[in-house]
Amino acid sequence: MSEEFGGSMTVLDSPNGLVKFRSDGPTWKCWYPNDTVGDGNQHSNNPGTEKEWYDTSRVSLVSGALQFDAVQDNVHSGVGLPYTSGLIQSNPSFNQKYGFFEAKLKVDGLHGSWGAFWLIAASYNWPPEVDIMENFGVPDTFTTSNFGSGASVFGDPHSATMTNYNTFGVKWDATHLTYYLNGSQVDNETVTGSIPQEPLYVVLNLAVNGTDFSAYSMQVDYVRVWQ
């Protein structure tokens, strides 16, 4: 699977947030495919920590890249989500067990934004979760992590200029999760029970966990998956 974001965005089903970026590509959804935390809301995650409502209106193509814009609009402030932001995820159109997952992206923001490129179970169970890149609003740092039934590795920090484009990837097989930045290995996980053994799907999103900004963005040049 590859998505280069060089064409146009077509909204297939606005009430369900379904979009395509090319006719022969996967169908993406602009919020979560199910109620991830049991609060009846597919448009948010981690209530009380995150402050955004995901919506198709904050997903666009700009100069050959996918762009998420997080803005404080107070449309859903009544449920504690005063920001609207962007997310795409590939389930059930695309999910895969094992392979190499890579995205080229940048995050234009400071404290309060939370950009991420990650994988989560197509079965909607949790764990597992594989975080290929999380940026907690720091211009020169990202983290890798994974969560499994046997162990979790959380928040291993790595240096990168997040306002520039970088490639973030993970090679996943039955016994390893090996993380890469711009083609060079930065992390490796081999703990038994911590390596996912079921199909996962792709999520790219820009969350908000602070209150000291007016607008942030995240741009994705491409996302590619090999078997």
Secondary structure, 3 states (H helix, E strand, C coil): CEECCCCCCEEEEHHHCEEECCCCCCCEECCCCCCCCCCCCCCCCCECCECEEECHHHEEEECCEEEEEEEEEEEEHHHCEEEEECEEECCCCCCECCEEEEEEEEEECCCCEEEEEEEEECCCCCCCEEEEEEECCCCCEEEEEEECCCCEEEEEEEECCCCCCEEEEEEECCCCEEEEECCEEEEEECCCCCCCCCCEEEEEEEEECCCCCCEEEEEEEEEEEEC
